[in-house]
Amino acid sequence: MFGFNPDAVTRSETVEIHAPAKIVWDILTDLPRYNEWNPFCIRAVSTLKMGDPIEMTLINYATAGGPTVPNLEYICGFEPEKLLSWEFPNLDFWPYPARRDQVIEATGPAGCRYYSTDAFLGANGIHVFRFAGPWIKRAFDDSAIALKARAEGIYAGQS
């Protein structure tokens, strides 16, 4: 990983989800429906193939009630029912590389836990973390809670 600093990582709350990991995975990979449940990422378009882009529209948590923000990253981790990741590369004109990992850990046939991290990489990573870390954590926490509600609602409807 390009210039990883463990002090420059934002991590969401870990949520215990009373639904199988497959349901959580299906929600995370059903990009056209993000706007139905995700309070932070309201649009996502991608093939989800390794190296392919993911185009997102994010709610700007940095400014209360602020405008939406376009975001373009690239798929870098795809392990069904375990890991979905994307990253922003280090670019000469925008030297702020980062990697987001969304982790699902099965805890049994009808349960799992979920959390996500954002690692701010490179020489500027710690500065980006200090500026953006707190609002990204809020966004990730809100998304984790919403994912839990969505998965448990779907599972309850199937039981």
Secondary structure, DSSP 4 states (H G I P E B T S, - for coil): -TT--GGGEEEPPPEEESS-HHHHHHHHH-GGGGGGT-SSEEEEEE---TT-EEEEEEE-TTSTT--EEEEEEEEEEEETTTEEEEEE--BTTB---EEEEEEEEEEETTEEEEEEEEEE-STTHHHHHHHHHHHHHHHHHHHHHHHHHHHHHHHHHH-
